[in-house]
Amino acid sequence: MAVHEHPHRSPGFHLPFRRMRTAASETAASETAASETAASDTAVPAHVGTPGAQAYAFASLRLLTGFVFLWAFLDKTFGLGYATPSGRSWLDGGSPTKGFLGSVAAGPMRSTFHSWAGASWADWLFMLGLLGIGVALLAGVALRPAAAAGTLMMALMWMAEWPPAKHLADGSASMSTNPFADYHLVYAVALIALAAASAGDALGLGRIWARLPLVRRSRWLR
């Protein structure tokens, strides 16, 4: 007796096609996700390049500090009647360094500062330093050279006043308010911070200055 088996469809007959469709769908989804991720990674946020509150805070500090240096130059040059009386300006034959360095009364460099007081080279270096630092800070350019020059100037002035001394050479009280930290050190640290933060990019010509070929070759001019 012949046994006839009824033809029937295998339960797994369509599974390969289903797996192919599933794999294709997963591949398409993966490609779509990858495209969206790449697009999001390459997209430039709208706020990039826009100065924020921190940039404007540094810019304000830069402008104020620059005005301090530039005003000192103008007052000593023209005798505007503030720290330098009229008729005793640099243009009138006065010395910008004689009064300050000649009155140094404490510290290990007292005799050295006395020898520098009123010297032509000292007057010129001091005044050019005030002018150069002031203009650089106000314009927002060459902040690194300005910071180096300003820090050296503030260090010398700190040594001239010599805050650690309790008494002057004549035995009188120095009236020092702090044995170490005074406004000269504050100015020096401010100059270094401004240069490190590229504070000339906001409210200044820092970005234009940085694109100049000479500055791009010599980053210390930044």
Number of C-alpha atoms within 10 A of each C-alpha: 3 4 5 6 6 5 6 6 7 7 7 7 9 10 10 10 10 11 11 11 12 12 12 12 12 12 12 12 12 12 12 12 12 12 12 12 12 11 11 11 10 9 9 10 9 7 8 8 9 9 12 11 9 12 18 16 12 22 24 16 17 28 21 15 20 23 17 14 21 22 16 19 22 17 19 24 20 17 20 17 13 10 10 19 13 14 14 18 20 20 12 12 10 18 21 26 23 19 13 16 21 18 15 22 22 21 18 11 15 19 14 13 23 20 13 16 21 19 14 14 11 16 19 14 12 16 22 13 19 23 18 20 28 26 19 24 30 23 20 28 26 25 30 21 18 25 24 15 18 26 21 13 17 18 15 15 17 19 18 23 21 23 20 17 18 16 15 15 13 9 9 9 11 18 11 15 11 11 11 12 12 15 10 19 16 12 17 19 15 19 26 18 17 22 23 13 14 21 28 30 22 20 18 19 17 21 15 12 20 21 12 12 9 12 14 13 12 11 11 11 16 25
